[in-house]
Amino acid sequence: MITVTTAADSTGARSLAPSQTPRTEPSAAVEDTPRRASGVQSLDRAFALLEIMADSGGEASLSQLADSSGLPLPTIHRIIRTLVGNGYVRQLPSRRYALGPRLIGLGDKASRMLGTWARPHLAHLVEELGETANLAMLDGDKVIYVAQVPSPHAMRMFTEVGRRVLPHSAGVGKALLAQLTDDEALATITRTGMPAATDRTITAPEDFVSELGLIRDRGFAIDDGEQEIGVRCVAVPVEGAPSGMAVSVSGPEARVSWDFVDHAAPIVQQCAEALATDLNNQS
């Protein structure tokens, strides 16, 4: 919405002849290598199962996990038991498995760190364009705003950090879904539905697919009053980042004219490229 915000010998050991000098046996290291490799593999598999749950809207059945991961069921059972025991996964009454509450704290801390890394880039956008800059990510099937630098104008766009919105009506959401295949994007909006936030919201799947094609061609998305009446937004995906995210600038239509959009789009694209480089260097 728009708001106005004014870590030996002395021991008695027997001496040995040179030919009897004990050698350092590599057996411990050799034996440890398979264990370490197995441990890393288990971690990879655990993260893969968590990602599958996340991509499935936060929960999945064992058969879904098996089909998507290609892992045998005994292996999945063993990993899931460990994840459940540590609170990273929970079992639902339906016997499906869902992302667990312990991930919330990790996600919150990661979001805060991401906001810290992104803030200088967003601040640069505000200096260049004078409008509010945002960073958003996909959270399951919804979009979550993880960082913001507000415009210096008294009347400005304000979206609370942590707010979740449906992707089909938000510029950042459309930019993020444009990074997926049409089938993946359609699966997402089928799960969420496409309610009209305003009379400009795209509510037909076929029209939305056409919109995604335009976004891919021009390299940025536009929210033309589709999420909030009187607000226009330019959003760009952060391609090459460790996870899917998008940056945007938004403000009232009176200032964010179509000429402004033409001027702003390449600047937001440069910001997205710089942010992706920075995040990958941090990684």
N, C-alpha and C positions, 0 to 999 in steps of 0.2 A: 504494500500500500504506500501511498504518498503521505508523508507526514512533515510537519513543521517542527524542527528541533533547533530552537533559537540557541676394587684390594695377591800309628796302628801297630805299628810294631809295638809300641809301649803298652798295648792292651794285652800283650801276651799271646797274640796270634802267632801261629807257627810260620816261620819263614819258608818260602818255596824257592826251589831252583828256578833259573830263568825258563827252563823248558816246562816248568810246572805252573808258570804264571797263569792265573785264571783269565780266560777271555770273557769279554762282554757278550753274553748270549743274546741274539736278536729274537729269541723265541717269543718273548713277551710282546714285543712290538709286532711281530708277524701275526701272533694270535689276535692282537687287538685290532688289526686292520680290518678283518671281516666284520668284527663287531661294530666298528665305527661306520663302515660302509653300510651295514644293515641299519644302524641307527639313523643315518642320514636319509636312507631310503624310506624308513618309516616316517620320518618328518615330512618328506616330500609327499608321501601318500596321505598323511593326515591333513596337510594343507590342501591337497587336491580335493579331498572329501568335503572340507569346509567350504571351499570355493564352489563345489557342485551344489551344496545346500544353499549358499548365497544366491547363485544363479537361478535356483529353482524357487526363489521367493522366500528363502529362509528355512525351508524344511524339505525333506525328501524321504522316500521309503528306501529300504535296503535294496530292492530291485532297481530303483532309479540310480542309486549309488553304484551298484554293480555294473549296470548298463553304461553309465557315463564314464566310469573310471577304468573299466576293464579288469578290475581286481577280482580275485576269487572271494566268495562270501566269507570263508573263515578268516581271511586277512582283514576284510572290512569289519567283521565282528570284533576282532581283537583291537583294532585301532579305535573303533567307536566306543568300546568299553573303557579304554583309557581316556578318551575325550570326555565321556560322560562322567567318569570318576573325578575329573579335574574341573568340571563345570563349564567346559567349552562347548558341549553338546548336551541336549536334554532329550529324553524319550517322551513322546506325547502319548496320551491315552490310546490313540489310534495305532500305536506301535511304530509310527513314523518318527524320524529324528529331526530335531530342529537346532538351530544355533543357540548356544547357551548363554546365560546371563553374564558369565565371566568375561565374555568378549566385549561387553558393553564398556567396561572400564578401559580395556585396551584400546578400543575404538575411540573413546573419548579423548584419551591421552594422545593418540596418534593424530586425531583431528586438530587438537590444540597445537601440536608441533607443526602440522601442515599449515595451519593458519599463520604461525610465526614465520615459516619460510616464505609463504606467499605474500605476506603483508607488504614488503618493499615493492614488489611488482604491482600490486594493486594500488599502492600509494602513487606509483609512477603514472598509472592510468588516470587516476584522479587529477594529478597535476597536468597531464596532457589534455584531458578532455573535460574536466570540471564536473563530471557526473559520478555517481556512486559505482564502485567496482566490487564485484562479487566473485567468489570461488565456490563451486558446487561440485558434488560427486553423486554418483548413483549409490543408493543405499537400499539394496534389494531391488524392488521395482519402483521406488520413489527417488526423488532427488533431494539431497540434503545440502543446505548452505553451510559451509564450514569456515568461511572467512569473509570479511567485508571491510572496506574503507569508505566512509561516507563522503558524499559531495559537500563542498563548503557552502553551497546554496542553502538558504533558509528552507525553501521548499525542495525536498529531495526524496528520492526513493529509499525506503528503509525496509529491509528484509531481515528478520531476526536470525542470527547465526544459530543453527540447530533446527531451523524450520524445515519441514519436509513437504514437498508438493508433488503432484502428479506430473510426469514428464511431458505429456503431450501438449500442455498449455504454457509451458515456461521455455524461454529462450535457451537456458542452460540445459534443460531436459531434452529439447529437440537436438541441440548440438551433440549431446551425449548419445542419444539413440541413433543419430546419423552415423556414429562410429560402428554400429552393429550392422549385420545383414538385415535386409527387409524382413525376413522370416523371424529373426530374433527380436526385432523391434515390434513387429506385430504381436508376437507372443507376449511381450511385456504389456502393451496397451490392452491386449485381450484380458490379461489378468487384472489390470487396474481399472479398466473401463475408460471411457472418454467423455466424462461429464463436461458440460459447457460452463466454464468459469465466467465468461462474458459472451456477448453475442458474436464475438470474433473468433472464439475458440474453434479449432478444427475438431470436429466430432465424428467424421467419417474415416474409417481405416484407409480407404483407397486414396482419399485426399491427403492423408497424413504420409503415406508412402511417397506420393508425388512431392510433398514438401521436403522429405528427407533427401530425395534426389537433387532438389535445388540446393539444399544446404551443402551436400557433398561437392556439387559443381562450383559453388562460389566460395566455399570455405568458411562460412559463418551462418549462424541462425539469427532470425529476427522474431521477437515477440512483439507483435503490433497490437497491443491492448488485449491480448488473449488471456493473460493471467490477471491483470488489473486494468480496469478501465482508465484510460488517459495516460498509461505508462507504455513506453517503448524501450526495447532492450536489444542490444547487439551481443551475441554470445559466440564464443569460439572454443572448440575442443582443444585440450592440451594434449596434442598427439605425441606419443613417445614417452609419456609420463609413466611412472611405475604402476599407476592404476587410473581408471577412467575419471577424468575431471574436466571441467570447463570454466572459463573465465567470462565475465560479462561486464558491460557498463549499461546502466539503465537510468532513466529519468523521465520527467513529464514530456508529453508529446510536443509541448510548446517549445521546448529547448532541443529535444532529440528529434529534429526534423529529418527528412530523408537526405538532405544535404549533409547533415551531421552524421548519419549512418554511413554514407559513402566515405566521409573523412575518417570516421572512427574505426571502421572495420580493419584496415591494415594495421592500425596501431594496436588494436586488441589482438590481432594475429601475432604481431611481434612480441607482445607481452606473453602470450601462450607459449611461444617458442622459447623465450628466455626462461620462463618458469619451468618448462620441461627439462631444459638443460640443467638448471639449478637443482631440481629434485633428483635427477639422475646422478649428479655429482655428489649430493648428500647420501644417496644410496650406496 
